[in-house]
């Protein structure tokens, strides 16, 4: 195969791919403008915690850090009291 011919075919294929990509992007933009029926919108970001959940997390973390402090003092001789 002639190198020049191979390059020309690749350029032709590139142009076809660019046209297909452009048409798909246009479909995506037009589809994004119209909301789908029955589609739920997911919230992004942090989950909301009610006061009861927040208190449970607080108690759980207090126990966790107390155990870590107790374990740290157990493994470090000569430190502390």
C-alpha positions in Angstrom: 0.0 0.0 0.0 1.2 3.4 -0.9 2.1 5.5 2.2 0.3 8.6 0.7 -2.9 6.6 0.1 -2.8 5.2 3.7 -2.5 8.7 5.1 -5.4 9.9 2.9 -7.6 7.0 4.1 -6.8 7.8 7.7 -7.7 11.4 7.2 -11.0 10.4 5.6 -11.7 8.1 8.5 -10.8 10.9 11.0 -13.3 13.2 9.3 -16.0 10.6 9.5 -15.3 10.0 13.2 -15.4 13.7 13.9 -18.8 14.0 12.2 -20.2 11.0 14.2 -18.8 12.4 17.4 -20.3 15.9 16.7 -23.7 14.3 16.0 -23.6 12.3 19.2 -22.6 15.3 21.2 -25.6 17.2 19.7 -27.9 14.4 20.6 -26.5 14.4 24.1 -27.1 18.2 24.5 -30.6 18.0 23.1 -31.5 15.0 25.3 -30.1 16.8 28.4 -32.3 19.8 27.8 -35.5 17.6 28.1 -35.9 16.0 31.5 -36.7 12.3 31.3 -40.0 11.3 32.8 -39.8 9.2 35.9 -36.1 9.8 36.3 -35.1 10.6 39.9 -32.5 13.3 40.6 -29.7 12.1 42.9 -28.4 14.6 45.5 -24.7 15.2 45.4 -22.5 16.0 48.4 -22.8 15.0 52.0 -25.6 13.1 53.4 -27.9 14.9 55.8 -27.9 13.6 59.3 -30.7 14.3 61.7 -29.8 15.1 65.3 -30.4 11.5 66.5 -27.9 10.1 63.9 -25.4 12.8 64.7 -25.6 11.9 68.5 -25.1 8.2 67.7 -22.0 9.0 65.6 -20.7 11.3 68.3 -21.0 8.6 71.0 -19.4 6.0 68.7 -16.5 8.2 67.9 -16.0 9.1 71.6 -15.7 5.3 72.4 -13.4 4.9 69.4 -11.0 7.6 70.5 -11.1 6.6 74.1 -10.0 3.1 73.1 -7.2 4.5 70.9 -5.9 6.6 73.8 -6.1 3.6 76.1 -4.3 1.4 73.6 -1.6 4.0 73.0 -0.8 4.4 76.7 -0.6 0.6 77.0 2.1 0.3 74.2 4.3 3.2 75.2 6.3 2.4 78.3 7.8 5.3 80.2 5.3 7.8 78.9 2.4 9.3 80.7 1.8 9.0 84.5 
